[in-house]
Amino acid sequence: MRRRGNPNWGRPVPSVLAFPTEFERLVKRLRLTPKNYSDSIELKTWCQRNKNRCYIPEVLLEKWGIEVELSYG
């Protein structure tokens, strides 16, 4: 006889693996702390190049005056 229904019913949902963003990888490679983000010229240059492609904290975008194009793509 064929079993019907969801075989995973009642079991806990498996956790989703969270991978670091490109921004987080760069910050780790540059060995920056959140206090040093705005002082880094290399980070600012990267953010200007990747503003429409990668996640960048809004605080930095506002501080550096970088505007993201909403209709990009």
LINCORJO-V504585 format. One record per pair of residues at least 12 apart in sequence whose ideal C-beta (glycine too) atoms are under 6 Angstrom apart, sorted by the first residue. I is the first residue (numbers start at 1). J is the second residue. D is the distance in whole Angstrom. If there is no record, write none. Layout:
I_J_D / I_J_D
//
This chain:
21_55_5 / 22_54_4 / 23_54_6 / 23_55_5 / 23_56_6 / 26_46_6 / 37_60_6 / 38_63_5 / 44_64_6 / 51_66_5 / 51_68_5 / 52_68_6 / 52_69_5 / 52_72_4
//
